[in-house]
Amino acid sequence: MKETRLGEFEEVILLLVGILGDDAYALRIADEFEVQTKRSASIGSVHATLSRMGDKGFLKSKMGEPTAQRGGRRKRIYEITAAGEAALKKARDLRLSLWDQYPGFSLSLNF
């Protein structure tokens, strides 16, 4: 059976794929990871994570159109699958449940 839980890095990368939509290609994902988290991620680790999540069935990809900026090369664009959305929901639900149980940090508090 394939692993269906998400690690923190996987969860953030998967969320970024959803946020970026048609602009979700590896280099853009790595750049957005740095902007959103204030941490760097090597392009190699992003590629490996995208590949691993594709193997798990959380992502699918397609080749985009060739662009002049890339010398006529095409980008691989990623998209979340239904299984990926389910994994994100499961991860979110677990985290929210844990935060609700942490004394003094109820999610019902107004910040």
PADO-214233 format. One record per atom (N, C-alpha, C, O): atom name; y, z, x. Coordinates in nm, 3 decimals, always signed. Example, Ala and Ser with C-alpha at 12.3 -4.5 7.8 and 13.67 -1.06 7.14 Angstrom:
// residues 2
> site:py:pz:px
> N:-0.569:+0.780:+1.319
> CA:-0.450:+0.780:+1.230
> C:-0.330:+0.780:+1.320
> O:-0.332:+0.846:+1.424
> N:-0.225:+0.708:+1.285
> CA:-0.106:+0.714:+1.367
> C:+0.003:+0.787:+1.290
> O:+0.114:+0.804:+1.341
END
This chain:
// residues 111
> site:py:pz:px
> N:-0.118:+0.000:+0.084
> CA:+0.000:+0.000:+0.000
> C:+0.125:+0.000:+0.088
> O:+0.131:+0.074:+0.187
> N:+0.223:-0.082:+0.054
> CA:+0.347:-0.090:+0.131
> C:+0.434:+0.032:+0.103
> O:+0.436:+0.086:-0.007
> N:+0.505:+0.073:+0.207
> CA:+0.598:+0.184:+0.194
> C:+0.711:+0.145:+0.099
> O:+0.768:+0.037:+0.111
> N:+0.744:+0.233:+0.005
> CA:+0.848:+0.201:-0.092
> C:+0.971:+0.290:-0.079
> O:+1.070:+0.270:-0.149
> N:+0.966:+0.389:+0.010
> CA:+1.082:+0.474:+0.030
> C:+1.178:+0.407:+0.128
> O:+1.139:+0.325:+0.211
> N:+1.305:+0.444:+0.115
> CA:+1.408:+0.389:+0.203
> C:+1.455:+0.495:+0.302
> O:+1.480:+0.609:+0.264
> N:+1.468:+0.456:+0.427
> CA:+1.536:+0.541:+0.523
> C:+1.686:+0.527:+0.501
> O:+1.730:+0.438:+0.427
> N:+1.764:+0.614:+0.563
> CA:+1.910:+0.609:+0.542
> C:+1.968:+0.474:+0.582
> O:+2.046:+0.416:+0.506
> N:+1.932:+0.423:+0.699
> CA:+1.985:+0.295:+0.745
> C:+1.945:+0.183:+0.648
> O:+2.028:+0.099:+0.613
> N:+1.820:+0.182:+0.606
> CA:+1.773:+0.082:+0.511
> C:+1.852:+0.090:+0.380
> O:+1.893:-0.012:+0.324
> N:+1.873:+0.212:+0.333
> CA:+1.946:+0.231:+0.207
> C:+2.087:+0.173:+0.217
> O:+2.132:+0.102:+0.127
> N:+2.157:+0.204:+0.326
> CA:+2.293:+0.155:+0.342
> C:+2.294:+0.002:+0.355
> O:+2.378:-0.064:+0.295
> N:+2.202:-0.054:+0.433
> CA:+2.197:-0.199:+0.449
> C:+2.168:-0.265:+0.314
> O:+2.230:-0.366:+0.280
> N:+2.076:-0.210:+0.238
> CA:+2.043:-0.267:+0.107
> C:+2.164:-0.260:+0.014
> O:+2.192:-0.355:-0.059
> N:+2.236:-0.148:+0.015
> CA:+2.357:-0.136:-0.066
> C:+2.461:-0.239:-0.023
> O:+2.528:-0.299:-0.108
> N:+2.476:-0.260:+0.106
> CA:+2.573:-0.357:+0.155
> C:+2.536:-0.499:+0.113
> O:+2.624:-0.579:+0.083
> N:+2.408:-0.530:+0.111
> CA:+2.365:-0.662:+0.062
> C:+2.413:-0.680:-0.082
> O:+2.465:-0.786:-0.118
> N:+2.397:-0.578:-0.163
> CA:+2.443:-0.585:-0.301
> C:+2.594:-0.596:-0.312
> O:+2.645:-0.670:-0.396
> N:+2.666:-0.522:-0.230
> CA:+2.812:-0.524:-0.232
> C:+2.865:-0.661:-0.188
> O:+2.958:-0.713:-0.248
> N:+2.805:-0.718:-0.083
> CA:+2.856:-0.843:-0.026
> C:+2.818:-0.966:-0.107
> O:+2.884:-1.070:-0.094
> N:+2.715:-0.958:-0.189
> CA:+2.676:-1.071:-0.273
> C:+2.648:-1.197:-0.193
> O:+2.566:-1.195:-0.102
> N:+2.716:-1.308:-0.226
> CA:+2.692:-1.436:-0.159
> C:+2.736:-1.436:-0.014
> O:+2.711:-1.533:+0.058
> N:+2.802:-1.330:+0.031
> CA:+2.849:-1.319:+0.168
> C:+2.757:-1.227:+0.250
> O:+2.795:-1.180:+0.358
> N:+2.636:-1.200:+0.199
> CA:+2.543:-1.106:+0.263
> C:+2.454:-1.176:+0.365
> O:+2.339:-1.207:+0.337
> N:+2.510:-1.200:+0.483
> CA:+2.432:-1.253:+0.595
> C:+2.441:-1.151:+0.708
> O:+2.530:-1.066:+0.707
> N:+2.352:-1.159:+0.804
> CA:+2.332:-1.051:+0.900
> C:+2.459:-1.006:+0.972
> O:+2.487:-0.886:+0.978
> N:+2.535:-1.099:+1.027
> CA:+2.654:-1.060:+1.103
> C:+2.757:-0.993:+1.012
> O:+2.820:-0.895:+1.051
> N:+2.775:-1.045:+0.894
> CA:+2.869:-0.985:+0.798
> C:+2.824:-0.847:+0.756
> O:+2.906:-0.756:+0.740
> N:+2.693:-0.831:+0.736
> CA:+2.636:-0.700:+0.700
> C:+2.661:-0.600:+0.812
> O:+2.702:-0.487:+0.786
> N:+2.637:-0.640:+0.936
> CA:+2.660:-0.551:+1.051
> C:+2.807:-0.512:+1.060
> O:+2.838:-0.395:+1.086
> N:+2.898:-0.607:+1.041
> CA:+3.041:-0.577:+1.044
> C:+3.079:-0.480:+0.932
> O:+3.154:-0.385:+0.955
> N:+3.028:-0.505:+0.813
> CA:+3.061:-0.418:+0.698
> C:+3.002:-0.279:+0.717
> O:+3.062:-0.180:+0.675
> N:+2.884:-0.271:+0.780
> CA:+2.825:-0.140:+0.810
> C:+2.922:-0.058:+0.895
> O:+2.944:+0.060:+0.868
> N:+2.978:-0.121:+0.996
> CA:+3.071:-0.050:+1.084
> C:+3.198:-0.007:+1.008
> O:+3.246:+0.105:+1.026
> N:+3.250:-0.094:+0.924
> CA:+3.370:-0.061:+0.845
> C:+3.342:+0.056:+0.751
> O:+3.421:+0.150:+0.743
> N:+3.231:+0.049:+0.680
> CA:+3.200:+0.149:+0.577
> C:+3.158:+0.284:+0.635
> O:+3.193:+0.389:+0.581
> N:+3.082:+0.283:+0.745
> CA:+3.025:+0.407:+0.798
> C:+3.098:+0.461:+0.920
> O:+3.075:+0.575:+0.961
> N:+3.185:+0.378:+0.979
> CA:+3.252:+0.414:+1.106
> C:+3.151:+0.434:+1.219
> O:+3.176:+0.508:+1.314
> N:+3.035:+0.366:+1.207
> CA:+2.932:+0.367:+1.311
> C:+2.897:+0.222:+1.340
> O:+2.908:+0.135:+1.254
> N:+2.854:+0.196:+1.464
> CA:+2.816:+0.059:+1.496
> C:+2.666:+0.040:+1.470
> O:+2.587:+0.134:+1.474
> N:+2.631:-0.085:+1.445
> CA:+2.490:-0.123:+1.429
> C:+2.471:-0.254:+1.503
> O:+2.546:-0.350:+1.481
> N:+2.373:-0.259:+1.589
> CA:+2.349:-0.383:+1.662
> C:+2.298:-0.489:+1.566
> O:+2.233:-0.458:+1.465
> N:+2.328:-0.613:+1.597
> CA:+2.282:-0.722:+1.513
> C:+2.129:-0.726:+1.512
> O:+2.069:-0.764:+1.412
> N:+2.067:-0.687:+1.622
> CA:+1.920:-0.682:+1.629
> C:+1.861:-0.582:+1.531
> O:+1.760:-0.610:+1.466
> N:+1.925:-0.464:+1.520
> CA:+1.873:-0.363:+1.427
> C:+1.894:-0.407:+1.283
> O:+1.812:-0.378:+1.197
> N:+2.003:-0.477:+1.257
> CA:+2.027:-0.529:+1.121
> C:+1.923:-0.636:+1.088
> O:+1.864:-0.635:+0.980
> N:+1.901:-0.729:+1.182
> CA:+1.799:-0.834:+1.159
> C:+1.661:-0.772:+1.134
> O:+1.591:-0.813:+1.041
> N:+1.623:-0.675:+1.216
> CA:+1.492:-0.611:+1.202
> C:+1.480:-0.541:+1.066
> O:+1.375:-0.547:+1.002
> N:+1.586:-0.475:+1.023
> CA:+1.585:-0.404:+0.896
> C:+1.578:-0.502:+0.779
> O:+1.503:-0.480:+0.684
> N:+1.655:-0.610:+0.786
> CA:+1.650:-0.711:+0.681
> C:+1.510:-0.772:+0.671
> O:+1.458:-0.793:+0.561
> N:+1.450:-0.800:+0.785
> CA:+1.314:-0.855:+0.787
> C:+1.213:-0.757:+0.727
> O:+1.129:-0.795:+0.646
> N:+1.223:-0.631:+0.768
> CA:+1.132:-0.527:+0.718
> C:+1.146:-0.510:+0.567
> O:+1.046:-0.495:+0.497
> N:+1.269:-0.512:+0.518
> CA:+1.288:-0.496:+0.374
> C:+1.245:-0.621:+0.297
> O:+1.205:-0.612:+0.181
> N:+1.252:-0.736:+0.362
> CA:+1.195:-0.856:+0.301
> C:+1.044:-0.844:+0.290
> O:+0.986:-0.881:+0.188
> N:+0.981:-0.791:+0.395
> CA:+0.835:-0.771:+0.393
> C:+0.794:-0.671:+0.285
> O:+0.687:-0.683:+0.225
> N:+0.879:-0.572:+0.259
> CA:+0.851:-0.472:+0.155
> C:+0.876:-0.528:+0.015
> O:+0.838:-0.466:-0.084
> N:+0.941:-0.643:+0.007
> CA:+0.972:-0.702:-0.123
> C:+1.104:-0.657:-0.181
> O:+1.131:-0.682:-0.299
> N:+1.188:-0.590:-0.102
> CA:+1.316:-0.540:-0.150
> C:+1.427:-0.645:-0.142
> O:+1.528:-0.634:-0.212
> N:+1.407:-0.746:-0.058
> CA:+1.505:-0.851:-0.039
> C:+1.439:-0.986:-0.045
> O:+1.320:-1.000:-0.016
> N:+1.517:-1.087:-0.082
> CA:+1.475:-1.225:-0.063
> C:+1.592:-1.294:+0.005
> O:+1.704:-1.243:+0.004
> N:+1.565:-1.409:+0.063
> CA:+1.673:-1.479:+0.133
> C:+1.665:-1.628:+0.107
> O:+1.562:-1.682:+0.068
> N:+1.778:-1.691:+0.131
> CA:+1.785:-1.837:+0.120
> C:+1.883:-1.884:+0.227
> O:+1.965:-1.807:+0.276
> N:+1.872:-2.009:+0.262
> CA:+1.963:-2.065:+0.361
> C:+2.089:-2.115:+0.288
> O:+2.080:-2.187:+0.189
> N:+2.205:-2.077:+0.341
> CA:+2.332:-2.123:+0.286
> C:+2.362:-2.264:+0.334
> O:+2.284:-2.325:+0.407
> N:+2.476:-2.313:+0.294
> CA:+2.518:-2.447:+0.334
> C:+2.567:-2.447:+0.479
> O:+2.620:-2.346:+0.526
> N:+2.551:-2.558:+0.550
> CA:+2.605:-2.568:+0.686
> C:+2.758:-2.556:+0.684
> O:+2.823:-2.602:+0.590
> N:+2.813:-2.493:+0.787
> CA:+2.959:-2.480:+0.795
> C:+3.008:-2.532:+0.929
> O:+2.938:-2.524:+1.030
> N:+3.130:-2.585:+0.928
> CA:+3.190:-2.636:+1.051
> C:+3.213:-2.523:+1.151
> O:+3.201:-2.542:+1.272
> N:+3.248:-2.404:+1.100
> CA:+3.273:-2.289:+1.187
> C:+3.149:-2.251:+1.269
> O:+3.160:-2.194:+1.377
> N:+3.032:-2.284:+1.218
> CA:+2.907:-2.251:+1.286
> C:+2.844:-2.375:+1.350
> O:+2.724:-2.377:+1.378
> N:+2.925:-2.476:+1.373
> CA:+2.874:-2.597:+1.437
> C:+2.770:-2.669:+1.353
> O:+2.680:-2.733:+1.407
> N:+2.783:-2.660:+1.221
> CA:+2.689:-2.725:+1.131
> C:+2.564:-2.644:+1.101
> O:+2.476:-2.689:+1.027
> N:+2.555:-2.524:+1.160
> CA:+2.438:-2.438:+1.133
> C:+2.456:-2.366:+1.000
> O:+2.568:-2.347:+0.951
> N:+2.344:-2.326:+0.944
> CA:+2.344:-2.257:+0.815
> C:+2.320:-2.108:+0.834
> O:+2.259:-2.067:+0.933
> N:+2.368:-2.027:+0.741
> CA:+2.347:-1.881:+0.742
> C:+2.233:-1.847:+0.648
> O:+2.215:-1.913:+0.545
> N:+2.157:-1.743:+0.684
> CA:+2.056:-1.690:+0.593
> C:+2.124:-1.585:+0.506
> O:+2.173:-1.484:+0.556
> N:+2.127:-1.609:+0.375
> CA:+2.193:-1.520:+0.279
> C:+2.086:-1.434:+0.212
> O:+1.983:-1.485:+0.167
> N:+2.111:-1.304:+0.205
> CA:+2.015:-1.209:+0.148
> C:+2.056:-1.167:+0.008
> O:+2.175:-1.163:-0.026
> N:+1.955:-1.135:-0.072
> CA:+1.976:-1.091:-0.210
> C:+1.873:-0.982:-0.242
> O:+1.758:-0.990:-0.202
> N:+1.918:-0.880:-0.316
> CA:+1.829:-0.770:-0.355
> C:+1.736:-0.819:-0.467
> O:+1.779:-0.888:-0.559
> N:+1.610:-0.781:-0.458
> CA:+1.513:-0.811:-0.563
> C:+1.509:-0.695:-0.664
> O:+1.572:-0.592:-0.643
> N:+1.435:-0.714:-0.771
> CA:+1.416:-0.606:-0.868
> C:+1.351:-0.484:-0.802
> O:+1.386:-0.370:-0.832
> N:+1.256:-0.508:-0.711
> CA:+1.192:-0.397:-0.639
> C:+1.293:-0.325:-0.551
> O:+1.287:-0.203:-0.537
> N:+1.385:-0.399:-0.491
> CA:+1.490:-0.339:-0.410
> C:+1.584:-0.253:-0.493
> O:+1.623:-0.144:-0.452
> N:+1.620:-0.303:-0.611
> CA:+1.705:-0.224:-0.700
> C:+1.633:-0.097:-0.746
> O:+1.694:+0.009:-0.756
> N:+1.504:-0.108:-0.773
> CA:+1.427:+0.010:-0.813
> C:+1.421:+0.112:-0.699
> O:+1.431:+0.232:-0.723
> N:+1.405:+0.064:-0.576
> CA:+1.401:+0.155:-0.460
> C:+1.535:+0.224:-0.442
> O:+1.540:+0.343:-0.410
> N:+1.645:+0.151:-0.461
> CA:+1.778:+0.212:-0.452
> C:+1.798:+0.317:-0.560
> O:+1.852:+0.424:-0.533
> N:+1.755:+0.287:-0.681
> CA:+1.769:+0.383:-0.791
> C:+1.689:+0.509:-0.762
> O:+1.736:+0.621:-0.785
> N:+1.568:+0.491:-0.711
> CA:+1.483:+0.606:-0.678
> C:+1.549:+0.691:-0.568
> O:+1.548:+0.814:-0.577
> N:+1.605:+0.627:-0.466
> CA:+1.672:+0.699:-0.358
> C:+1.794:+0.773:-0.410
> O:+1.817:+0.888:-0.374
> N:+1.874:+0.707:-0.495
> CA:+1.993:+0.771:-0.553
> C:+1.954:+0.890:-0.639
> O:+2.014:+0.997:-0.629
> N:+1.853:+0.872:-0.723
> CA:+1.810:+0.981:-0.812
> C:+1.762:+1.102:-0.732
> O:+1.791:+1.216:-0.769
> N:+1.689:+1.078:-0.625
> CA:+1.642:+1.189:-0.541
> C:+1.759:+1.263:-0.479
> O:+1.765:+1.385:-0.482
> N:+1.853:+1.188:-0.422
> CA:+1.969:+1.251:-0.358
> C:+2.052:+1.330:-0.459
> O:+2.093:+1.443:-0.431
> N:+2.076:+1.273:-0.577
> CA:+2.153:+1.345:-0.678
> C:+2.082:+1.471:-0.724
> O:+2.146:+1.574:-0.747
> N:+1.950:+1.462:-0.739
> CA:+1.873:+1.579:-0.778
> C:+1.884:+1.690:-0.673
> O:+1.898:+1.807:-0.708
> N:+1.876:+1.652:-0.548
> CA:+1.888:+1.751:-0.440
> C:+2.028:+1.811:-0.435
> O:+2.042:+1.933:-0.418
> N:+2.132:+1.729:-0.449
> CA:+2.268:+1.780:-0.450
> C:+2.289:+1.875:-0.568
> O:+2.359:+1.976:-0.553
> N:+2.231:+1.846:-0.682
> CA:+2.244:+1.934:-0.798
> C:+2.181:+2.071:-0.773
> O:+2.224:+2.171:-0.831
> N:+2.082:+2.076:-0.687
> CA:+2.014:+2.202:-0.658
> C:+2.081:+2.282:-0.547
> O:+2.051:+2.400:-0.528
> N:+2.171:+2.219:-0.473
> CA:+2.237:+2.286:-0.361
> C:+2.345:+2.378:-0.415
> O:+2.437:+2.333:-0.482
> N:+2.335:+2.509:-0.386
> CA:+2.431:+2.606:-0.442
> C:+2.575:+2.571:-0.404
> O:+2.606:+2.546:-0.288
> N:+2.661:+2.572:-0.504
> CA:+2.803:+2.550:-0.480
> C:+2.846:+2.405:-0.477
> O:+2.965:+2.377:-0.463
> N:+2.753:+2.311:-0.489
> CA:+2.787:+2.170:-0.483
> C:+2.737:+2.093:-0.604
> O:+2.686:+1.982:-0.591
> N:+2.752:+2.151:-0.720
> CA:+2.708:+2.084:-0.841
> C:+2.789:+1.957:-0.860
> O:+2.910:+1.955:-0.838
> N:+2.723:+1.851:-0.900
> CA:+2.791:+1.723:-0.923
> C:+2.885:+1.728:-1.041
> O:+2.968:+1.640:-1.059
> N:+2.873:+1.831:-1.122
> CA:+2.962:+1.843:-1.236
> C:+3.099:+1.899:-1.196
> O:+3.190:+1.903:-1.278
> N:+3.114:+1.942:-1.070
> CA:+3.243:+1.992:-1.023
> C:+3.342:+1.877:-1.018
> O:+3.306:+1.765:-0.984
> N:+3.464:+1.903:-1.052
> CA:+3.570:+1.802:-1.043
> C:+3.635:+1.815:-0.906
> O:+3.681:+1.922:-0.868
> N:+3.638:+1.704:-0.833
> CA:+3.699:+1.706:-0.699
> C:+3.836:+1.647:-0.704
> O:+3.904:+1.639:-0.602
END
